[in-house]
Amino acid sequence: MIIWGSKSREKVESQGEFHCPNCDGQKRNYSQIKVSSYFTLYFIPLFPTETLGRYVKCQACETNYNEDVLEYVPPTAREKLQYEIYQDLISGMPAQMIIRKLRNQDWTPQEAEEIVYSVTDRNHRVCPNCHFDFHEQVENCSSCGADLPQAQAAQRRETIL
């Protein structure tokens, strides 16, 4: 009696470093693993019959990823800051308050204004009462509660903080 069949096996093809999304973009060691189906005779795998797939495994957090993760580039510090500013803006915080917050972190007034208004693409809503600038998605002033008019392109104006 001959006993034959198939069995899948994993084999490490390569190893290296990559930016793991689960580890907050930090450089981590990885293993690139190939999964193949093997022909077995008497439960002994003899040779591969087909490749079932490949994946990348982070050795720190043990998360499995598609091979495309090796192309992942983590966001820069500026991109992270722009995302935080965007979140503040769409939550209803006036641009002037965000600029003030950045100035408290030793940004120059020009740098702070530039990065804040770059997030809004220079389109914003201005409160008719408070004269605060809001993201174009915000409909009411968070300071006085007034309805905000439609978004307008920003004119360069002096920010008094």
TIFILUM-870915 format. One record per residue (C-alpha): residue number from 1; residue in one letter; x, y, z. Coordinates in steps of 0.5 Angstrom, whole numbers. Example, Ala and Ser with C-alpha at 12.3 -4.5 7.8 and 13.67 -1.06 7.14 Angstrom:
- nr;rest;X;Y;Z
- 1;a;25;-9;16
- 2;s;27;-2;14
# end
This chain:
- nr;rest;X;Y;Z
- 1;m;0;0;0
- 2;i;3;7;-2
- 3;i;1;13;2
- 4;w;1;20;-2
- 5;g;-2;26;-1
- 6;s;0;34;0
- 7;k;2;38;5
- 8;s;3;46;5
- 9;r;10;48;8
- 10;e;13;55;10
- 11;k;20;57;8
- 12;v;24;63;10
- 13;e;26;66;3
- 14;s;29;73;6
- 15;q;30;77;12
- 16;g;32;85;12
- 17;e;29;91;16
- 18;f;23;95;14
- 19;h;18;100;17
- 20;c;13;96;20
- 21;p;6;100;20
- 22;n;4;96;27
- 23;c;10;98;30
- 24;d;9;106;29
- 25;g;13;106;23
- 26;q;19;104;26
- 27;k;25;100;23
- 28;r;24;93;25
- 29;n;27;86;22
- 30;y;22;82;18
- 31;s;22;75;15
- 32;q;19;74;8
- 33;i;16;67;8
- 34;k;14;63;2
- 35;v;8;58;3
- 36;s;8;52;-2
- 37;s;4;46;-3
- 38;y;9;39;-3
- 39;f;8;32;-5
- 40;t;8;28;0
- 41;l;10;20;0
- 42;y;9;17;7
- 43;f;7;23;10
- 44;i;14;26;8
- 45;p;14;32;4
- 46;l;19;31;-2
- 47;f;18;37;-7
- 48;p;14;43;-8
- 49;t;8;42;-13
- 50;e;6;50;-13
- 51;t;7;56;-9
- 52;l;1;58;-5
- 53;g;3;65;-3
- 54;r;8;70;0
- 55;y;8;74;6
- 56;v;12;79;10
- 57;k;12;78;18
- 58;c;15;83;23
- 59;q;19;79;28
- 60;a;18;85;33
- 61;c;10;85;33
- 62;e;9;78;29
- 63;t;4;81;25
- 64;n;3;79;18
- 65;y;3;83;12
- 66;n;3;83;4
- 67;e;9;84;1
- 68;d;7;91;-1
- 69;v;9;93;6
- 70;l;16;93;4
- 71;e;15;99;0
- 72;y;12;103;6
- 73;v;15;109;7
- 74;p;13;112;14
- 75;p;10;119;14
- 76;t;15;125;16
- 77;a;15;129;22
- 78;r;12;135;18
- 79;e;7;130;15
- 80;k;5;128;22
- 81;l;4;135;24
- 82;q;0;137;18
- 83;y;-5;131;20
- 84;e;-5;133;27
- 85;i;-7;141;25
- 86;y;-12;138;20
- 87;q;-15;134;25
- 88;d;-15;140;30
- 89;l;-18;145;24
- 90;i;-24;140;22
- 91;s;-26;139;30
- 92;g;-27;147;30
- 93;m;-21;150;32
- 94;p;-19;157;29
- 95;a;-13;157;25
- 96;q;-11;163;30
- 97;m;-11;158;36
- 98;i;-7;153;32
- 99;i;-2;158;30
- 100;r;-1;160;37
- 101;k;0;153;39
- 102;l;6;153;34
- 103;r;9;159;37
- 104;n;9;156;44
- 105;q;13;151;41
- 106;d;18;156;38
- 107;w;16;156;31
- 108;t;16;163;28
- 109;p;10;167;26
- 110;q;11;166;19
- 111;e;13;158;19
- 112;a;7;157;24
- 113;e;2;161;19
- 114;e;5;158;13
- 115;i;4;150;15
- 116;v;-3;152;18
- 117;y;-6;155;12
- 118;s;-2;150;7
- 119;v;-7;145;10
- 120;t;-13;149;9
- 121;d;-10;150;1
- 122;r;-11;157;3
- 123;n;-19;156;3
- 124;h;-23;158;10
- 125;r;-29;161;13
- 126;v;-28;167;17
- 127;c;-33;168;23
- 128;p;-36;175;22
- 129;n;-36;177;29
- 130;c;-30;174;32
- 131;h;-26;174;25
- 132;f;-23;167;27
- 133;d;-21;163;21
- 134;f;-24;156;20
- 135;h;-23;150;16
- 136;e;-28;150;10
- 137;q;-32;144;13
- 138;v;-33;148;19
- 139;e;-40;151;19
- 140;n;-41;155;26
- 141;c;-36;159;30
- 142;s;-33;155;36
- 143;s;-32;162;40
- 144;c;-39;165;39
- 145;g;-43;160;35
- 146;a;-44;164;29
- 147;d;-46;161;22
- 148;l;-40;162;18
- 149;p;-40;164;11
- 150;q;-38;160;5
- 151;a;-30;159;4
- 152;q;-26;164;1
- 153;a;-19;164;-1
- 154;a;-14;167;4
- 155;q;-12;174;3
- 156;r;-5;175;7
- 157;r;-7;179;13
- 158;e;-3;180;19
- 159;t;-4;175;25
- 160;i;-4;179;32
- 161;l;-3;174;37
# end
